[in-house]
């Protein structure tokens, strides 16, 4: 079973593994700026934590 997400452009439900929306044709339709932002925050927090415990 594959995960579903909404296309950021046309809001239709599509599989997250799809590289292109089958309805409106945009690339990486399930990757939003919010996802990228959250991923960056997680990376920063993890790096900060690791740096804190290493020294
Ligand atoms: Zn779409």
mmCIF file of the protein (N, C-alpha, C, O) and its ligand, coordinates in Angstrom:
data_MODEL
# 
_entry.id   MODEL 
# 
loop_
_entity.id 
_entity.type 
_entity.pdbx_number_of_molecules 
1 polymer     1 
2 non-polymer 1 
# 
_entity_poly.entity_id                      1 
_entity_poly.type                           'polypeptide(L)' 
_entity_poly.nstd_linkage                   no 
_entity_poly.nstd_monomer                   no 
_entity_poly.pdbx_seq_one_letter_code       
;(UNK)(UNK)(UNK)(UNK)(UNK)(UNK)(UNK)(UNK)(UNK)(UNK)(UNK)(UNK)(UNK)(UNK)(UNK)(UNK)
(UNK)(UNK)(UNK)(UNK)(UNK)(UNK)(UNK)(UNK)(UNK)(UNK)(UNK)(UNK)(UNK)(UNK)(UNK)(UNK)
(UNK)(UNK)(UNK)(UNK)(UNK)(UNK)(UNK)(UNK)(UNK)(UNK)(UNK)(UNK)(UNK)(UNK)(UNK)(UNK)
(UNK)(UNK)(UNK)(UNK)(UNK)(UNK)(UNK)
;
_entity_poly.pdbx_seq_one_letter_code_can   XXXXXXXXXXXXXXXXXXXXXXXXXXXXXXXXXXXXXXXXXXXXXXXXXXXXXXX 
_entity_poly.pdbx_strand_id                 A 
# 
loop_
_entity_poly_seq.entity_id 
_entity_poly_seq.num 
_entity_poly_seq.mon_id 
_entity_poly_seq.hetero 
1 1  UNK n 
1 2  UNK n 
1 3  UNK n 
1 4  UNK n 
1 5  UNK n 
1 6  UNK n 
1 7  UNK n 
1 8  UNK n 
1 9  UNK n 
1 10 UNK n 
1 11 UNK n 
1 12 UNK n 
1 13 UNK n 
1 14 UNK n 
1 15 UNK n 
1 16 UNK n 
1 17 UNK n 
1 18 UNK n 
1 19 UNK n 
1 20 UNK n 
1 21 UNK n 
1 22 UNK n 
1 23 UNK n 
1 24 UNK n 
1 25 UNK n 
1 26 UNK n 
1 27 UNK n 
1 28 UNK n 
1 29 UNK n 
1 30 UNK n 
1 31 UNK n 
1 32 UNK n 
1 33 UNK n 
1 34 UNK n 
1 35 UNK n 
1 36 UNK n 
1 37 UNK n 
1 38 UNK n 
1 39 UNK n 
1 40 UNK n 
1 41 UNK n 
1 42 UNK n 
1 43 UNK n 
1 44 UNK n 
1 45 UNK n 
1 46 UNK n 
1 47 UNK n 
1 48 UNK n 
1 49 UNK n 
1 50 UNK n 
1 51 UNK n 
1 52 UNK n 
1 53 UNK n 
1 54 UNK n 
1 55 UNK n 
# 
loop_
_struct_asym.id 
_struct_asym.entity_id 
A 1 
B 2 
# 
loop_
_chem_comp.id 
_chem_comp.type 
_chem_comp.mon_nstd_flag 
UNK 'L-peptide linking' . 
ZN  non-polymer         . 
# 
_pdbx_entity_nonpoly.entity_id   2 
_pdbx_entity_nonpoly.name        ? 
_pdbx_entity_nonpoly.comp_id     ZN 
# 
_pdbx_nonpoly_scheme.asym_id         B 
_pdbx_nonpoly_scheme.entity_id       2 
_pdbx_nonpoly_scheme.mon_id          ZN 
_pdbx_nonpoly_scheme.ndb_seq_num     1 
_pdbx_nonpoly_scheme.pdb_seq_num     101 
_pdbx_nonpoly_scheme.auth_seq_num    101 
_pdbx_nonpoly_scheme.pdb_mon_id      ZN 
_pdbx_nonpoly_scheme.auth_mon_id     ZN 
_pdbx_nonpoly_scheme.pdb_strand_id   A 
_pdbx_nonpoly_scheme.pdb_ins_code    . 
# 
loop_
_atom_site.group_PDB 
_atom_site.id 
_atom_site.type_symbol 
_atom_site.label_atom_id 
_atom_site.label_alt_id 
_atom_site.label_comp_id 
_atom_site.label_asym_id 
_atom_site.label_entity_id 
_atom_site.label_seq_id 
_atom_site.pdbx_PDB_ins_code 
_atom_site.Cartn_x 
_atom_site.Cartn_y 
_atom_site.Cartn_z 
_atom_site.occupancy 
_atom_site.B_iso_or_equiv 
_atom_site.pdbx_formal_charge 
_atom_site.auth_seq_id 
_atom_site.auth_comp_id 
_atom_site.auth_asym_id 
_atom_site.auth_atom_id 
_atom_site.pdbx_PDB_model_num 
ATOM   1   N  N  . UNK A 1 1  ? 0.844  -1.203 0.000   1.00 0.00 ? 1   UNK A N  1 
ATOM   2   C  CA . UNK A 1 1  ? 0.000  0.000  0.000   1.00 0.00 ? 1   UNK A CA 1 
ATOM   3   C  C  . UNK A 1 1  ? 0.876  1.248  0.000   1.00 0.00 ? 1   UNK A C  1 
ATOM   4   O  O  . UNK A 1 1  ? 1.799  1.364  0.806   1.00 0.00 ? 1   UNK A O  1 
ATOM   5   N  N  . UNK A 1 2  ? 0.594  2.154  -0.878  1.00 0.00 ? 2   UNK A N  1 
ATOM   6   C  CA . UNK A 1 2  ? 1.421  3.359  -0.966  1.00 0.00 ? 2   UNK A CA 1 
ATOM   7   C  C  . UNK A 1 2  ? 0.731  4.527  -0.278  1.00 0.00 ? 2   UNK A C  1 
ATOM   8   O  O  . UNK A 1 2  ? -0.495 4.603  -0.204  1.00 0.00 ? 2   UNK A O  1 
ATOM   9   N  N  . UNK A 1 3  ? 1.556  5.426  0.216   1.00 0.00 ? 3   UNK A N  1 
ATOM   10  C  CA . UNK A 1 3  ? 1.019  6.586  0.923   1.00 0.00 ? 3   UNK A CA 1 
ATOM   11  C  C  . UNK A 1 3  ? 0.460  7.600  -0.062  1.00 0.00 ? 3   UNK A C  1 
ATOM   12  O  O  . UNK A 1 3  ? 0.956  7.773  -1.175  1.00 0.00 ? 3   UNK A O  1 
ATOM   13  N  N  . UNK A 1 4  ? -0.587 8.257  0.394   1.00 0.00 ? 4   UNK A N  1 
ATOM   14  C  CA . UNK A 1 4  ? -1.206 9.265  -0.456  1.00 0.00 ? 4   UNK A CA 1 
ATOM   15  C  C  . UNK A 1 4  ? -0.979 10.660 0.128   1.00 0.00 ? 4   UNK A C  1 
ATOM   16  O  O  . UNK A 1 4  ? -0.893 10.842 1.343   1.00 0.00 ? 4   UNK A O  1 
ATOM   17  N  N  . UNK A 1 5  ? -0.889 11.608 -0.748  1.00 0.00 ? 5   UNK A N  1 
ATOM   18  C  CA . UNK A 1 5  ? -0.762 12.995 -0.321  1.00 0.00 ? 5   UNK A CA 1 
ATOM   19  C  C  . UNK A 1 5  ? -1.466 13.866 -1.351  1.00 0.00 ? 5   UNK A C  1 
ATOM   20  O  O  . UNK A 1 5  ? -1.769 13.422 -2.458  1.00 0.00 ? 5   UNK A O  1 
ATOM   21  N  N  . UNK A 1 6  ? -1.718 15.090 -0.975  1.00 0.00 ? 6   UNK A N  1 
ATOM   22  C  CA . UNK A 1 6  ? -2.391 15.986 -1.898  1.00 0.00 ? 6   UNK A CA 1 
ATOM   23  C  C  . UNK A 1 6  ? -1.388 16.759 -2.731  1.00 0.00 ? 6   UNK A C  1 
ATOM   24  O  O  . UNK A 1 6  ? -0.369 17.231 -2.225  1.00 0.00 ? 6   UNK A O  1 
ATOM   25  N  N  . UNK A 1 7  ? -1.686 16.880 -4.003  1.00 0.00 ? 7   UNK A N  1 
ATOM   26  C  CA . UNK A 1 7  ? -0.858 17.694 -4.884  1.00 0.00 ? 7   UNK A CA 1 
ATOM   27  C  C  . UNK A 1 7  ? -0.905 19.140 -4.404  1.00 0.00 ? 7   UNK A C  1 
ATOM   28  O  O  . UNK A 1 7  ? -1.974 19.666 -4.097  1.00 0.00 ? 7   UNK A O  1 
ATOM   29  N  N  . UNK A 1 8  ? 0.267  19.780 -4.340  1.00 0.00 ? 8   UNK A N  1 
ATOM   30  C  CA . UNK A 1 8  ? 0.304  21.153 -3.830  1.00 0.00 ? 8   UNK A CA 1 
ATOM   31  C  C  . UNK A 1 8  ? -0.308 22.141 -4.816  1.00 0.00 ? 8   UNK A C  1 
ATOM   32  O  O  . UNK A 1 8  ? -0.619 23.276 -4.456  1.00 0.00 ? 8   UNK A O  1 
ATOM   33  N  N  . UNK A 1 9  ? -0.476 21.711 -6.042  1.00 0.00 ? 9   UNK A N  1 
ATOM   34  C  CA . UNK A 1 9  ? -1.032 22.610 -7.053  1.00 0.00 ? 9   UNK A CA 1 
ATOM   35  C  C  . UNK A 1 9  ? -2.524 22.411 -7.250  1.00 0.00 ? 9   UNK A C  1 
ATOM   36  O  O  . UNK A 1 9  ? -3.292 23.364 -7.121  1.00 0.00 ? 9   UNK A O  1 
ATOM   37  N  N  . UNK A 1 10 ? -2.960 21.171 -7.565  1.00 0.00 ? 10  UNK A N  1 
ATOM   38  C  CA . UNK A 1 10 ? -4.374 20.943 -7.865  1.00 0.00 ? 10  UNK A CA 1 
ATOM   39  C  C  . UNK A 1 10 ? -5.122 20.302 -6.704  1.00 0.00 ? 10  UNK A C  1 
ATOM   40  O  O  . UNK A 1 10 ? -6.336 20.117 -6.779  1.00 0.00 ? 10  UNK A O  1 
ATOM   41  N  N  . UNK A 1 11 ? -4.393 19.952 -5.605  1.00 0.00 ? 11  UNK A N  1 
ATOM   42  C  CA . UNK A 1 11 ? -4.983 19.435 -4.367  1.00 0.00 ? 11  UNK A CA 1 
ATOM   43  C  C  . UNK A 1 11 ? -5.618 18.044 -4.509  1.00 0.00 ? 11  UNK A C  1 
ATOM   44  O  O  . UNK A 1 11 ? -6.334 17.604 -3.610  1.00 0.00 ? 11  UNK A O  1 
ATOM   45  N  N  . UNK A 1 12 ? -5.369 17.360 -5.609  1.00 0.00 ? 12  UNK A N  1 
ATOM   46  C  CA . UNK A 1 12 ? -5.916 16.015 -5.758  1.00 0.00 ? 12  UNK A CA 1 
ATOM   47  C  C  . UNK A 1 12 ? -5.008 15.016 -5.056  1.00 0.00 ? 12  UNK A C  1 
ATOM   48  O  O  . UNK A 1 12 ? -3.815 15.260 -4.876  1.00 0.00 ? 12  UNK A O  1 
ATOM   49  N  N  . UNK A 1 13 ? -5.597 13.879 -4.660  1.00 0.00 ? 13  UNK A N  1 
ATOM   50  C  CA . UNK A 1 13 ? -4.830 12.876 -3.946  1.00 0.00 ? 13  UNK A CA 1 
ATOM   51  C  C  . UNK A 1 13 ? -4.017 12.041 -4.927  1.00 0.00 ? 13  UNK A C  1 
ATOM   52  O  O  . UNK A 1 13 ? -4.551 11.495 -5.892  1.00 0.00 ? 13  UNK A O  1 
ATOM   53  N  N  . UNK A 1 14 ? -2.714 11.953 -4.662  1.00 0.00 ? 14  UNK A N  1 
ATOM   54  C  CA . UNK A 1 14 ? -1.824 11.152 -5.500  1.00 0.00 ? 14  UNK A CA 1 
ATOM   55  C  C  . UNK A 1 14 ? -0.837 10.416 -4.612  1.00 0.00 ? 14  UNK A C  1 
ATOM   56  O  O  . UNK A 1 14 ? -0.686 10.755 -3.438  1.00 0.00 ? 14  UNK A O  1 
ATOM   57  N  N  . UNK A 1 15 ? -0.158 9.403  -5.163  1.00 0.00 ? 15  UNK A N  1 
ATOM   58  C  CA . UNK A 1 15 ? 0.841  8.666  -4.402  1.00 0.00 ? 15  UNK A CA 1 
ATOM   59  C  C  . UNK A 1 15 ? 2.061  9.547  -4.176  1.00 0.00 ? 15  UNK A C  1 
ATOM   60  O  O  . UNK A 1 15 ? 2.484  10.287 -5.064  1.00 0.00 ? 15  UNK A O  1 
ATOM   61  N  N  . UNK A 1 16 ? 2.631  9.453  -2.950  1.00 0.00 ? 16  UNK A N  1 
ATOM   62  C  CA . UNK A 1 16 ? 3.769  10.312 -2.614  1.00 0.00 ? 16  UNK A CA 1 
ATOM   63  C  C  . UNK A 1 16 ? 5.000  9.976  -3.437  1.00 0.00 ? 16  UNK A C  1 
ATOM   64  O  O  . UNK A 1 16 ? 5.870  10.822 -3.641  1.00 0.00 ? 16  UNK A O  1 
ATOM   65  N  N  . UNK A 1 17 ? 5.070  8.712  -3.919  1.00 0.00 ? 17  UNK A N  1 
ATOM   66  C  CA . UNK A 1 17 ? 6.257  8.326  -4.692  1.00 0.00 ? 17  UNK A CA 1 
ATOM   67  C  C  . UNK A 1 17 ? 6.239  8.874  -6.116  1.00 0.00 ? 17  UNK A C  1 
ATOM   68  O  O  . UNK A 1 17 ? 7.249  8.813  -6.817  1.00 0.00 ? 17  UNK A O  1 
ATOM   69  N  N  . UNK A 1 18 ? 5.112  9.403  -6.541  1.00 0.00 ? 18  UNK A N  1 
ATOM   70  C  CA . UNK A 1 18 ? 5.023  9.959  -7.886  1.00 0.00 ? 18  UNK A CA 1 
ATOM   71  C  C  . UNK A 1 18 ? 5.903  11.204 -8.005  1.00 0.00 ? 18  UNK A C  1 
ATOM   72  O  O  . UNK A 1 18 ? 5.867  12.101 -7.163  1.00 0.00 ? 18  UNK A O  1 
ATOM   73  N  N  . UNK A 1 19 ? 6.689  11.227 -9.073  1.00 0.00 ? 19  UNK A N  1 
ATOM   74  C  CA . UNK A 1 19 ? 7.571  12.371 -9.289  1.00 0.00 ? 19  UNK A CA 1 
ATOM   75  C  C  . UNK A 1 19 ? 6.843  13.505 -9.988  1.00 0.00 ? 19  UNK A C  1 
ATOM   76  O  O  . UNK A 1 19 ? 7.276  14.658 -9.969  1.00 0.00 ? 19  UNK A O  1 
ATOM   77  N  N  . UNK A 1 20 ? 5.711  13.142 -10.613 1.00 0.00 ? 20  UNK A N  1 
ATOM   78  C  CA . UNK A 1 20 ? 4.969  14.147 -11.365 1.00 0.00 ? 20  UNK A CA 1 
ATOM   79  C  C  . UNK A 1 20 ? 3.480  13.940 -11.144 1.00 0.00 ? 20  UNK A C  1 
ATOM   80  O  O  . UNK A 1 20 ? 3.016  12.800 -11.128 1.00 0.00 ? 20  UNK A O  1 
ATOM   81  N  N  . UNK A 1 21 ? 2.732  15.002 -10.976 1.00 0.00 ? 21  UNK A N  1 
ATOM   82  C  CA . UNK A 1 21 ? 1.292  14.890 -10.776 1.00 0.00 ? 21  UNK A CA 1 
ATOM   83  C  C  . UNK A 1 21 ? 0.622  14.439 -12.069 1.00 0.00 ? 21  UNK A C  1 
ATOM   84  O  O  . UNK A 1 21 ? 0.810  15.058 -13.117 1.00 0.00 ? 21  UNK A O  1 
ATOM   85  N  N  . UNK A 1 22 ? -0.174 13.339 -11.998 1.00 0.00 ? 22  UNK A N  1 
ATOM   86  C  CA . UNK A 1 22 ? -0.838 12.845 -13.214 1.00 0.00 ? 22  UNK A CA 1 
ATOM   87  C  C  . UNK A 1 22 ? -1.994 13.738 -13.670 1.00 0.00 ? 22  UNK A C  1 
ATOM   88  O  O  . UNK A 1 22 ? -2.494 13.584 -14.784 1.00 0.00 ? 22  UNK A O  1 
ATOM   89  N  N  . UNK A 1 23 ? -2.413 14.660 -12.823 1.00 0.00 ? 23  UNK A N  1 
ATOM   90  C  CA . UNK A 1 23 ? -3.556 15.506 -13.164 1.00 0.00 ? 23  UNK A CA 1 
ATOM   91  C  C  . UNK A 1 23 ? -3.133 16.846 -13.762 1.00 0.00 ? 23  UNK A C  1 
ATOM   92  O  O  . UNK A 1 23 ? -3.626 17.249 -14.816 1.00 0.00 ? 23  UNK A O  1 
ATOM   93  N  N  . UNK A 1 24 ? -2.210 17.536 -13.077 1.00 0.00 ? 24  UNK A N  1 
ATOM   94  C  CA . UNK A 1 24 ? -1.828 18.861 -13.568 1.00 0.00 ? 24  UNK A CA 1 
ATOM   95  C  C  . UNK A 1 24 ? -0.407 18.893 -14.116 1.00 0.00 ? 24  UNK A C  1 
ATOM   96  O  O  . UNK A 1 24 ? -0.015 19.864 -14.762 1.00 0.00 ? 24  UNK A O  1 
ATOM   97  N  N  . UNK A 1 25 ? 0.387  17.815 -13.859 1.00 0.00 ? 25  UNK A N  1 
ATOM   98  C  CA . UNK A 1 25 ? 1.684  17.691 -14.511 1.00 0.00 ? 25  UNK A CA 1 
ATOM   99  C  C  . UNK A 1 25 ? 2.864  18.377 -13.843 1.00 0.00 ? 25  UNK A C  1 
ATOM   100 O  O  . UNK A 1 25 ? 3.955  18.388 -14.414 1.00 0.00 ? 25  UNK A O  1 
ATOM   101 N  N  . UNK A 1 26 ? 2.690  18.957 -12.639 1.00 0.00 ? 26  UNK A N  1 
ATOM   102 C  CA . UNK A 1 26 ? 3.836  19.601 -12.010 1.00 0.00 ? 26  UNK A CA 1 
ATOM   103 C  C  . UNK A 1 26 ? 4.778  18.554 -11.419 1.00 0.00 ? 26  UNK A C  1 
ATOM   104 O  O  . UNK A 1 26 ? 4.355  17.443 -11.098 1.00 0.00 ? 26  UNK A O  1 
ATOM   105 N  N  . UNK A 1 27 ? 6.037  18.905 -11.279 1.00 0.00 ? 27  UNK A N  1 
ATOM   106 C  CA . UNK A 1 27 ? 7.039  17.992 -10.748 1.00 0.00 ? 27  UNK A CA 1 
ATOM   107 C  C  . UNK A 1 27 ? 7.057  18.045 -9.231  1.00 0.00 ? 27  UNK A C  1 
ATOM   108 O  O  . UNK A 1 27 ? 6.775  19.082 -8.629  1.00 0.00 ? 27  UNK A O  1 
ATOM   109 N  N  . UNK A 1 28 ? 7.398  16.899 -8.610  1.00 0.00 ? 28  UNK A N  1 
ATOM   110 C  CA . UNK A 1 28 ? 7.439  16.755 -7.151  1.00 0.00 ? 28  UNK A CA 1 
ATOM   111 C  C  . UNK A 1 28 ? 6.209  17.391 -6.493  1.00 0.00 ? 28  UNK A C  1 
ATOM   112 O  O  . UNK A 1 28 ? 6.350  18.297 -5.672  1.00 0.00 ? 28  UNK A O  1 
ATOM   113 N  N  . UNK A 1 29 ? 5.012  16.926 -6.844  1.00 0.00 ? 29  UNK A N  1 
ATOM   114 C  CA . UNK A 1 29 ? 3.783  17.591 -6.389  1.00 0.00 ? 29  UNK A CA 1 
ATOM   115 C  C  . UNK A 1 29 ? 3.522  17.478 -4.891  1.00 0.00 ? 29  UNK A C  1 
ATOM   116 O  O  . UNK A 1 29 ? 2.775  18.285 -4.337  1.00 0.00 ? 29  UNK A O  1 
ATOM   117 N  N  . UNK A 1 30 ? 4.127  16.486 -4.222  1.00 0.00 ? 30  UNK A N  1 
ATOM   118 C  CA . UNK A 1 30 ? 3.829  16.311 -2.799  1.00 0.00 ? 30  UNK A CA 1 
ATOM   119 C  C  . UNK A 1 30 ? 4.883  16.943 -1.902  1.00 0.00 ? 30  UNK A C  1 
ATOM   120 O  O  . UNK A 1 30 ? 4.738  16.931 -0.680  1.00 0.00 ? 30  UNK A O  1 
ATOM   121 N  N  . UNK A 1 31 ? 5.945  17.498 -2.491  1.00 0.00 ? 31  UNK A N  1 
ATOM   122 C  CA . UNK A 1 31 ? 6.963  18.173 -1.697  1.00 0.00 ? 31  UNK A CA 1 
ATOM   123 C  C  . UNK A 1 31 ? 6.605  19.646 -1.600  1.00 0.00 ? 31  UNK A C  1 
ATOM   124 O  O  . UNK A 1 31 ? 6.633  20.373 -2.592  1.00 0.00 ? 31  UNK A O  1 
ATOM   125 N  N  . UNK A 1 32 ? 6.268  20.077 -0.385  1.00 0.00 ? 32  UNK A N  1 
ATOM   126 C  CA . UNK A 1 32 ? 5.901  21.475 -0.205  1.00 0.00 ? 32  UNK A CA 1 
ATOM   127 C  C  . UNK A 1 32 ? 7.040  22.227 0.472   1.00 0.00 ? 32  UNK A C  1 
ATOM   128 O  O  . UNK A 1 32 ? 7.954  21.612 1.023   1.00 0.00 ? 32  UNK A O  1 
ATOM   129 N  N  . UNK A 1 33 ? 6.987  23.534 0.432   1.00 0.00 ? 33  UNK A N  1 
ATOM   130 C  CA . UNK A 1 33 ? 7.994  24.356 1.108   1.00 0.00 ? 33  UNK A CA 1 
ATOM   131 C  C  . UNK A 1 33 ? 7.987  24.077 2.602   1.00 0.00 ? 33  UNK A C  1 
ATOM   132 O  O  . UNK A 1 33 ? 9.030  24.134 3.252   1.00 0.00 ? 33  UNK A O  1 
ATOM   133 N  N  . UNK A 1 34 ? 6.804  23.773 3.152   1.00 0.00 ? 34  UNK A N  1 
ATOM   134 C  CA . UNK A 1 34 ? 6.690  23.468 4.575   1.00 0.00 ? 34  UNK A CA 1 
ATOM   135 C  C  . UNK A 1 34 ? 7.460  22.201 4.910   1.00 0.00 ? 34  UNK A C  1 
ATOM   136 O  O  . UNK A 1 34 ? 8.141  22.137 5.933   1.00 0.00 ? 34  UNK A O  1 
ATOM   137 N  N  . UNK A 1 35 ? 7.353  21.182 4.045   1.00 0.00 ? 35  UNK A N  1 
ATOM   138 C  CA . UNK A 1 35 ? 8.089  19.935 4.260   1.00 0.00 ? 35  UNK A CA 1 
ATOM   139 C  C  . UNK A 1 35 ? 9.592  20.196 4.278   1.00 0.00 ? 35  UNK A C  1 
ATOM   140 O  O  . UNK A 1 35 ? 10.306 19.688 5.143   1.00 0.00 ? 35  UNK A O  1 
ATOM   141 N  N  . UNK A 1 36 ? 10.066 20.987 3.322   1.00 0.00 ? 36  UNK A N  1 
ATOM   142 C  CA . UNK A 1 36 ? 11.491 21.305 3.243   1.00 0.00 ? 36  UNK A CA 1 
ATOM   143 C  C  . UNK A 1 36 ? 11.920 22.069 4.488   1.00 0.00 ? 36  UNK A C  1 
ATOM   144 O  O  . UNK A 1 36 ? 12.986 21.806 5.045   1.00 0.00 ? 36  UNK A O  1 
ATOM   145 N  N  . UNK A 1 37 ? 11.091 23.016 4.925   1.00 0.00 ? 37  UNK A N  1 
ATOM   146 C  CA . UNK A 1 37 ? 11.384 23.814 6.111   1.00 0.00 ? 37  UNK A CA 1 
ATOM   147 C  C  . UNK A 1 37 ? 11.477 22.925 7.352   1.00 0.00 ? 37  UNK A C  1 
ATOM   148 O  O  . UNK A 1 37 ? 12.412 23.051 8.142   1.00 0.00 ? 37  UNK A O  1 
ATOM   149 N  N  . UNK A 1 38 ? 10.501 22.025 7.518   1.00 0.00 ? 38  UNK A N  1 
ATOM   150 C  CA . UNK A 1 38 ? 10.499 21.118 8.666   1.00 0.00 ? 38  UNK A CA 1 
ATOM   151 C  C  . UNK A 1 38 ? 11.727 20.209 8.630   1.00 0.00 ? 38  UNK A C  1 
ATOM   152 O  O  . UNK A 1 38 ? 12.359 19.979 9.661   1.00 0.00 ? 38  UNK A O  1 
ATOM   153 N  N  . UNK A 1 39 ? 12.066 19.694 7.451   1.00 0.00 ? 39  UNK A N  1 
ATOM   154 C  CA . UNK A 1 39 ? 13.239 18.830 7.312   1.00 0.00 ? 39  UNK A CA 1 
ATOM   155 C  C  . UNK A 1 39 ? 14.502 19.582 7.708   1.00 0.00 ? 39  UNK A C  1 
ATOM   156 O  O  . UNK A 1 39 ? 15.378 19.019 8.363   1.00 0.00 ? 39  UNK A O  1 
ATOM   157 N  N  . UNK A 1 40 ? 14.604 20.856 7.316   1.00 0.00 ? 40  UNK A N  1 
ATOM   158 C  CA . UNK A 1 40 ? 15.776 21.666 7.666   1.00 0.00 ? 40  UNK A CA 1 
ATOM   159 C  C  . UNK A 1 40 ? 15.846 21.886 9.172   1.00 0.00 ? 40  UNK A C  1 
ATOM   160 O  O  . UNK A 1 40 ? 16.931 21.817 9.750   1.00 0.00 ? 40  UNK A O  1 
ATOM   161 N  N  . UNK A 1 41 ? 14.716 22.150 9.819   1.00 0.00 ? 41  UNK A N  1 
ATOM   162 C  CA . UNK A 1 41 ? 14.674 22.350 11.270  1.00 0.00 ? 41  UNK A CA 1 
ATOM   163 C  C  . UNK A 1 41 ? 15.156 21.086 11.983  1.00 0.00 ? 41  UNK A C  1 
ATOM   164 O  O  . UNK A 1 41 ? 15.957 21.159 12.915  1.00 0.00 ? 41  UNK A O  1 
ATOM   165 N  N  . UNK A 1 42 ? 14.658 19.917 11.534  1.00 0.00 ? 42  UNK A N  1 
ATOM   166 C  CA . UNK A 1 42 ? 15.050 18.651 12.146  1.00 0.00 ? 42  UNK A CA 1 
ATOM   167 C  C  . UNK A 1 42 ? 16.556 18.445 12.020  1.00 0.00 ? 42  UNK A C  1 
ATOM   168 O  O  . UNK A 1 42 ? 17.220 18.071 12.986  1.00 0.00 ? 42  UNK A O  1 
ATOM   169 N  N  . UNK A 1 43 ? 17.088 18.688 10.830  1.00 0.00 ? 43  UNK A N  1 
ATOM   170 C  CA . UNK A 1 43 ? 18.533 18.526 10.607  1.00 0.00 ? 43  UNK A CA 1 
ATOM   171 C  C  . UNK A 1 43 ? 19.316 19.460 11.528  1.00 0.00 ? 43  UNK A C  1 
ATOM   172 O  O  . UNK A 1 43 ? 20.308 19.050 12.131  1.00 0.00 ? 43  UNK A O  1 
ATOM   173 N  N  . UNK A 1 44 ? 18.872 20.714 11.636  1.00 0.00 ? 44  UNK A N  1 
ATOM   174 C  CA . UNK A 1 44 ? 19.569 21.685 12.484  1.00 0.00 ? 44  UNK A CA 1 
ATOM   175 C  C  . UNK A 1 44 ? 19.532 21.268 13.945  1.00 0.00 ? 44  UNK A C  1 
ATOM   176 O  O  . UNK A 1 44 ? 20.537 21.379 14.649  1.00 0.00 ? 44  UNK A O  1 
ATOM   177 N  N  . UNK A 1 45 ? 18.374 20.786 14.409  1.00 0.00 ? 45  UNK A N  1 
ATOM   178 C  CA . UNK A 1 45 ? 18.228 20.362 15.805  1.00 0.00 ? 45  UNK A CA 1 
ATOM   179 C  C  . UNK A 1 45 ? 19.126 19.162 16.085  1.00 0.00 ? 45  UNK A C  1 
ATOM   180 O  O  . UNK A 1 45 ? 19.814 19.116 17.104  1.00 0.00 ? 45  UNK A O  1 
ATOM   181 N  N  . UNK A 1 46 ? 19.114 18.189 15.169  1.00 0.00 ? 46  UNK A N  1 
ATOM   182 C  CA . UNK A 1 46 ? 19.942 16.995 15.350  1.00 0.00 ? 46  UNK A CA 1 
ATOM   183 C  C  . UNK A 1 46 ? 21.423 17.381 15.373  1.00 0.00 ? 46  UNK A C  1 
ATOM   184 O  O  . UNK A 1 46 ? 22.175 16.922 16.233  1.00 0.00 ? 46  UNK A O  1 
ATOM   185 N  N  . UNK A 1 47 ? 21.835 18.219 14.433  1.00 0.00 ? 47  UNK A N  1 
ATOM   186 C  CA . UNK A 1 47 ? 23.236 18.644 14.383  1.00 0.00 ? 47  UNK A CA 1 
ATOM   187 C  C  . UNK A 1 47 ? 23.620 19.415 15.640  1.00 0.00 ? 47  UNK A C  1 
ATOM   188 O  O  . UNK A 1 47 ? 24.714 19.229 16.174  1.00 0.00 ? 47  UNK A O  1 
ATOM   189 N  N  . UNK A 1 48 ? 22.732 20.271 16.111  1.00 0.00 ? 48  UNK A N  1 
ATOM   190 C  CA . UNK A 1 48 ? 22.984 21.043 17.320  1.00 0.00 ? 48  UNK A CA 1 
ATOM   191 C  C  . UNK A 1 48 ? 23.114 20.139 18.529  1.00 0.00 ? 48  UNK A C  1 
ATOM   192 O  O  . UNK A 1 48 ? 23.995 20.342 19.365  1.00 0.00 ? 48  UNK A O  1 
ATOM   193 N  N  . UNK A 1 49 ? 22.246 19.140 18.633  1.00 0.00 ? 49  UNK A N  1 
ATOM   194 C  CA . UNK A 1 49 ? 22.277 18.200 19.749  1.00 0.00 ? 49  UNK A CA 1 
ATOM   195 C  C  . UNK A 1 49 ? 23.565 17.393 19.736  1.00 0.00 ? 49  UNK A C  1 
ATOM   196 O  O  . UNK A 1 49 ? 24.212 17.223 20.769  1.00 0.00 ? 49  UNK A O  1 
ATOM   197 N  N  . UNK A 1 50 ? 23.932 16.896 18.559  1.00 0.00 ? 50  UNK A N  1 
ATOM   198 C  CA . UNK A 1 50 ? 25.156 16.099 18.438  1.00 0.00 ? 50  UNK A CA 1 
ATOM   199 C  C  . UNK A 1 50 ? 26.370 16.943 18.819  1.00 0.00 ? 50  UNK A C  1 
ATOM   200 O  O  . UNK A 1 50 ? 27.242 16.481 19.556  1.00 0.00 ? 50  UNK A O  1 
ATOM   201 N  N  . UNK A 1 51 ? 26.429 18.163 18.325  1.00 0.00 ? 51  UNK A N  1 
ATOM   202 C  CA . UNK A 1 51 ? 27.548 19.054 18.639  1.00 0.00 ? 51  UNK A CA 1 
ATOM   203 C  C  . UNK A 1 51 ? 27.621 19.340 20.142  1.00 0.00 ? 51  UNK A C  1 
ATOM   204 O  O  . UNK A 1 51 ? 28.709 19.412 20.714  1.00 0.00 ? 51  UNK A O  1 
ATOM   205 N  N  . UNK A 1 52 ? 26.450 19.501 20.779  1.00 0.00 ? 52  UNK A N  1 
ATOM   206 C  CA . UNK A 1 52 ? 26.389 19.791 22.200  1.00 0.00 ? 52  UNK A CA 1 
ATOM   207 C  C  . UNK A 1 52 ? 26.942 18.630 23.030  1.00 0.00 ? 52  UNK A C  1 
ATOM   208 O  O  . UNK A 1 52 ? 27.647 18.850 24.016  1.00 0.00 ? 52  UNK A O  1 
ATOM   209 N  N  . UNK A 1 53 ? 26.627 17.408 22.635  1.00 0.00 ? 53  UNK A N  1 
ATOM   210 C  CA . UNK A 1 53 ? 27.056 16.259 23.437  1.00 0.00 ? 53  UNK A CA 1 
ATOM   211 C  C  . UNK A 1 53 ? 28.475 15.823 23.117  1.00 0.00 ? 53  UNK A C  1 
ATOM   212 O  O  . UNK A 1 53 ? 29.076 15.093 23.905  1.00 0.00 ? 53  UNK A O  1 
ATOM   213 N  N  . UNK A 1 54 ? 29.027 16.243 21.995  1.00 0.00 ? 54  UNK A N  1 
ATOM   214 C  CA . UNK A 1 54 ? 30.378 15.817 21.630  1.00 0.00 ? 54  UNK A CA 1 
ATOM   215 C  C  . UNK A 1 54 ? 31.425 16.574 22.435  1.00 0.00 ? 54  UNK A C  1 
ATOM   216 O  O  . UNK A 1 54 ? 32.424 15.985 22.848  1.00 0.00 ? 54  UNK A O  1 
ATOM   217 N  N  . UNK A 1 55 ? 31.220 17.861 22.664  1.00 0.00 ? 55  UNK A N  1 
ATOM   218 C  CA . UNK A 1 55 ? 32.247 18.640 23.342  1.00 0.00 ? 55  UNK A CA 1 
ATOM   219 C  C  . UNK A 1 55 ? 32.258 18.483 24.862  1.00 0.00 ? 55  UNK A C  1 
ATOM   220 O  O  . UNK A 1 55 ? 33.083 19.096 25.540  1.00 0.00 ? 55  UNK A O  1 
HETATM 221 ZN ZN . ZN  B 2 .  ? -1.637 18.282 -9.437  1.00 0.00 ? 101 ZN  A ZN 1 
# 
